[in-house]
Amino acid sequence: MILQAEITKKGTLNAKIPKSLWGKKVVVSIQETEAKQSNWDKISAALEKVDALDLPGRTYKEILVELRAFKETESAYVDSSV
């Protein structure tokens, strides 16, 4: 159930509550009516900088092969130090 409410400057929550909820404990979740500013401009600028690096693209399989090789070399390093 969604209820509209107003919070006073003193911090009091004012809302019209249906009689079916009177005398019961409820959980109140606050969601501001004004949307917060997104960081899309910052994210977009960061992605443009990454694109400018002109890094070579890799396929999903190439990434998995490199990841497995990395894990194997790291586990070999751990085993040899024991």
N, C-alpha and C positions, 0 to 999 in steps of 0.2 A: 504494500500500500504506500503510495506517495502522498505526502501532505505538504502543503505550502505553509511556510512559517516565516516569521520575522524575528530578528534578534535586536533587542534595544541596545542603546549605547551603554547601558549598565550591565549588559550581558544576559538579560532575561529573554528566554525563548517564548514567543507568543505564537500559538497555533490553535486552530479549531479542530478538536479531536472528536471523532465519532463516539457516540455513547457506548458502542461495543467495546471500546478500549478503556473506558473509565475504570479506575481502580486497578488496572493491570500495569505490570512493568513492561517497558518496551525499550528497544535499542534505537537510538537516534543516529543516523548517518548524515553528515553535513556535506552538501555539494554546493559550491558557490554558483550563483546564477551567471556570473561573468566568467567567460572562458579565460584561462590563463594564457599568456603569450607563449607560443611554441618557439622552440629553438631552431625552427626549420631554416632560417637564414644562415645561422652559424653552421648547421649541418651541411647545407648546400655548399657553402664556401669551403668547408673542409674537404668535401668530396671533390670539388673542382681542383683543389690543390693536389689531391691524390691522383686524379686523372692527368694532371700536368706532368707528373713524374714519369709517365709513359712506361709503366712497369709491364713486363711481358705477361700476357694472360696465360692461365693454366686451366686445364680441364679438371673436372671432379676427380677422375681417375689419377691424374698426375699429382694432385694434392694428396690423395690417399696414399699413393706410393711413397711420396716424400715424408709424410707423417709416420708411416710404418717404419721407414728407414731411420728416422730420427729417434723413434721409440726404441728400436733395436740397439742403436749406438749408445743411447742413454742407459739402457739396462745393462749393456756390456760394461760400461764405465762403472756402474754401481757394483756389478759382480766382481770386477777385477780389483776393486778397492777393499774387498772383504778379506 
